[in-house]
């Protein structure tokens, strides 16, 4: 028989159950059946053992089971004595139609959940109401009474106003504000086709590349300005672009301006940062503006990390901690200018690193590239005794703006 393609993590169909029944009738092993229908042999074994049925006829003279049923295939489908008078035991057979009917029934029951009848609901209501009037917390009430609903269901009933008491009668309900729900935009799945992390790894190996440029965003006040950050993995050199908002159009526009600035100074963006690795933030959805040149031809390659896997771009995440030393989390960027952002990252890049034996990321960048390219990114060298790694750097800027 021809081997079928493997279909893991899929429920058995009626056609596959008929195949199993036919194979059992021909005396095939579980391994051979699994190979035939594209399933693991343990799946076939589980199916047969849990859906075999007892079949009796006039030849049964013994109630104890046949010893052969204690081992695979656990049924009498392929036994030569199945229709013989000489076999005195009860027959156990696997029937595809019966197995499918049991499967459909079990599937339906599993989706129904546990119904809560009228009597059970009013009993829960009475217990909860009496407990709350005594000042008891819901956890205490649930721990000492056999309620018919889970804790989350009880809270859901409170919010819908089903109980005799209101949600404000809960001892601590008024002390907590409703949690703000975040509606984060993500890169559409279609955009990520051919740009996933596995594609990135294959691309780097195919082109014998050892490092790339990582990209991310840092958020200040929700709804306010954000900073698009980029770091060169080879030297931990980081710079930022101030965005007016966290939208794909704004991120694409600022990145296009950056590429134009590079070309104006004689640098090819495809040579400076040929591969960019970023996360799934919606601000990176306009991937073609990042990848293509003014003629619409692809010059860069953008790839996306797997969802919830920030560890796949560790350099930019680590360097954000240096940024937060100067700009604490929650600090608004609305008063920042691009010059402010350039100054912050100039100080960050001028910090001596143990990784480079006391050298700075700026020193390493100059060794690999040039001072002119660093200037294109708005980054300059800060003298070691002038480097500031605290919010006092921002205080100095405020004092300068005030003329102090």
Buried (B, 14 or more C-beta within 10 A) or exposed (E): EEEEEEEEEEEBEBEBBBBBBBBBBEEBBBBBBBBBBBBBBEBBBEBBBEBBEEBEEEBEEEEEEBEBBEEBBBBBBEBEBBEEEEBEBBBBBBBBEBBBEEBEEEEEEEEEEEEEEEEBBEBBBEBBBEBBEEEBEBEEBBEEBEBBBEEEBBBEBBEEEEBEBEBEBBEEEEEEEEEEEEEEBBBEEEBBEEBBBEBBEEBBEEEEEEEBBBBBBBBBEEEBBBBBBBBBBBBBBBBBBBBEEBBBEBBBBBBBEBBEBBBEEEBEBBEBBBBBBBBBBBBBBBBEBBBBBEEEEEBBBBBBBBEEEBEBBEBBBEBBEBBEBBBEEEBEBEBBEEEBBBBBBBBBBBBBBEEBEEBBBBBBBBEEBEEEBBEBBBBBBBEEEEBBEEBEBBEEBEEEEEEE
